[in-house]
Amino acid sequence: MLIDGDVRTYGGEDVPPAAIDVFRAKTGWDPRRDGASYAFFQVRPRTVQALHGEHEMRGRHVMQDGVWAV
């Protein structure tokens, strides 16, 4: 997978609470409670490509200009 998009970066105290709630619900872990310092990234994909090799170059875009092709 190759994802091209817009990224927002948050420190542990700046991450939106709703985003942490979703992350914690999916993983069962709240990284803010860990002793380590983490960065959080919110990615809004614009283009997504999926390919295994050069023979798959045609049809590799599964998202283009923010619209899913599949």
Backbone bond lengths (Angstrom), bond angles and torsions (degrees), N, CA, C in turn:
res aa  C-N    CA-C-N  psi(-1)  N-CA   C-N-CA  omega(-1)  CA-C   N-CA-C  phi
1 M - - - 1.435 - - 1.520 108.65 -
2 L 1.293 115.89 137.12 1.455 123.04 172.77 1.523 105.95 -127.09
3 I 1.327 116.13 118.35 1.460 121.47 -176.90 1.519 108.93 -114.60
4 D 1.315 116.43 126.50 1.459 123.01 175.61 1.522 106.61 -115.36
5 G 1.330 116.63 126.19 1.458 118.40 -178.42 1.510 112.54 -167.28
6 D 1.320 114.46 -175.39 1.459 122.30 177.63 1.526 108.59 -92.03
7 V 1.330 116.57 137.86 1.464 121.22 -175.41 1.522 110.35 -124.39
8 R 1.334 115.51 136.32 1.465 122.23 169.49 1.518 106.44 -114.96
9 T 1.319 116.23 136.45 1.461 122.17 -178.57 1.522 109.01 -111.42
10 Y 1.336 115.34 135.79 1.460 121.66 179.46 1.520 109.58 -127.37
11 G 1.314 116.36 144.98 1.455 121.31 167.80 1.525 108.58 -82.23
12 G 1.315 117.46 170.01 1.459 121.63 -176.60 1.512 114.78 -56.29
13 E 1.316 117.64 -35.02 1.463 120.36 -178.59 1.523 112.39 -86.66
14 D 1.325 117.36 -12.47 1.461 121.29 -175.85 1.522 114.23 -100.49
15 V 1.329 117.35 -12.18 1.462 120.01 -176.50 1.534 109.15 -64.11
16 P 1.350 117.93 137.04 1.462 120.29 179.77 1.536 111.07 -59.43
17 P 1.330 117.70 133.30 1.472 120.62 -177.99 1.526 113.23 -55.58
18 A 1.325 118.37 -37.06 1.466 120.36 179.74 1.524 111.38 -63.15
19 A 1.330 117.64 -35.84 1.466 120.99 179.03 1.525 110.40 -66.71
20 I 1.332 116.88 -42.33 1.469 119.92 178.07 1.518 110.51 -65.45
21 D 1.332 117.63 -38.60 1.466 120.62 179.19 1.521 111.27 -60.65
22 V 1.332 116.96 -42.90 1.466 120.92 178.57 1.524 110.25 -66.12
23 F 1.331 116.94 -44.67 1.463 121.10 179.80 1.529 110.44 -60.71
24 R 1.321 116.53 -46.19 1.465 121.01 -179.20 1.529 110.98 -64.12
25 A 1.335 117.83 -39.29 1.463 121.25 178.86 1.526 111.66 -63.91
26 K 1.337 116.91 -36.25 1.468 120.57 -178.62 1.517 112.99 -80.19
27 T 1.337 117.10 -33.13 1.467 119.68 -173.16 1.522 113.80 -110.05
28 G 1.343 117.15 -18.52 1.458 120.26 -176.51 1.520 112.97 75.93
29 W 1.320 117.82 16.80 1.466 122.12 -174.27 1.518 110.18 -138.49
30 D 1.315 116.49 134.25 1.463 122.33 175.16 1.522 107.63 -110.57
31 P 1.334 118.30 102.48 1.466 120.77 -175.68 1.525 113.50 -63.47
32 R 1.326 118.36 -18.75 1.462 120.22 178.22 1.524 111.65 -66.20
33 R 1.328 117.21 -23.98 1.472 121.04 -179.74 1.524 112.43 -86.05
34 D 1.315 116.67 -8.32 1.459 122.17 177.55 1.525 108.36 -77.81
35 G 1.319 117.11 155.94 1.454 120.72 -179.65 1.516 114.05 -72.61
36 A 1.322 116.86 -18.64 1.467 120.77 -177.11 1.528 110.69 -80.38
37 S 1.320 115.44 159.65 1.458 121.71 176.93 1.528 108.40 -95.73
38 Y 1.319 117.00 125.81 1.456 121.74 -177.80 1.519 110.30 -118.76
39 A 1.310 115.71 152.09 1.458 122.47 170.12 1.525 107.10 -107.92
40 F 1.307 116.39 146.69 1.455 122.25 179.96 1.525 108.19 -117.12
41 F 1.329 115.81 139.28 1.457 121.48 -176.73 1.523 109.65 -124.71
42 Q 1.315 116.35 128.58 1.454 122.14 173.67 1.521 106.26 -107.83
43 V 1.328 116.66 117.89 1.462 121.77 -176.18 1.525 109.29 -112.00
44 R 1.319 116.00 126.18 1.463 121.60 172.40 1.522 106.02 -105.38
45 P 1.337 117.10 102.45 1.460 119.50 -174.72 1.525 112.26 -67.22
46 R 1.315 114.85 142.44 1.468 122.66 174.53 1.531 109.89 -109.40
47 T 1.338 114.94 -42.46 1.465 120.94 -179.85 1.521 108.57 -136.62
48 V 1.330 116.24 134.15 1.459 121.87 176.04 1.521 107.30 -127.66
49 Q 1.325 115.71 127.95 1.459 121.44 177.79 1.521 108.54 -119.38
50 A 1.312 115.32 139.56 1.458 121.39 176.13 1.519 107.63 -128.45
51 L 1.323 116.18 120.24 1.452 119.51 177.59 1.523 109.83 -155.99
52 H 1.303 113.98 155.11 1.460 120.98 -179.78 1.524 111.14 -105.56
53 G 1.298 116.50 -28.57 1.458 120.92 -178.59 1.516 110.45 -166.78
54 E 1.324 115.79 179.89 1.467 120.78 -176.92 1.522 112.25 -59.54
55 H 1.328 116.73 -31.21 1.461 119.90 -178.89 1.534 111.95 -65.44
56 E 1.338 117.76 -13.26 1.460 121.69 179.50 1.533 112.82 -105.09
57 M 1.310 117.99 16.00 1.459 120.43 -176.32 1.530 111.99 -60.40
58 R 1.313 118.02 -40.35 1.463 120.88 177.75 1.531 108.20 -73.97
59 G 1.313 117.32 132.42 1.458 121.62 178.04 1.515 114.46 80.14
60 R 1.334 117.95 15.61 1.461 120.66 -175.09 1.521 113.04 -79.43
61 H 1.343 117.92 -19.51 1.463 120.14 -178.41 1.534 109.83 -78.00
62 V 1.323 116.70 117.79 1.456 121.08 174.38 1.531 110.42 -100.67
63 M 1.347 116.75 -12.68 1.463 122.82 170.71 1.514 107.60 -144.57
64 Q 1.325 115.40 137.24 1.459 120.18 176.89 1.523 108.64 -142.37
65 D 1.333 116.29 133.41 1.467 122.52 -178.00 1.526 111.95 54.63
66 G 1.338 116.87 35.11 1.459 121.79 177.30 1.515 114.97 78.82
67 V 1.335 118.16 7.62 1.465 122.25 -178.82 1.522 109.06 -116.82
68 W 1.352 116.12 127.08 1.463 120.04 178.04 1.522 109.99 -66.74
69 A 1.325 116.62 134.65 1.466 122.26 179.26 1.522 111.41 -95.46
70 V 1.307 116.57 -11.91 1.468 120.44 -178.80 1.501 110.78 -121.13
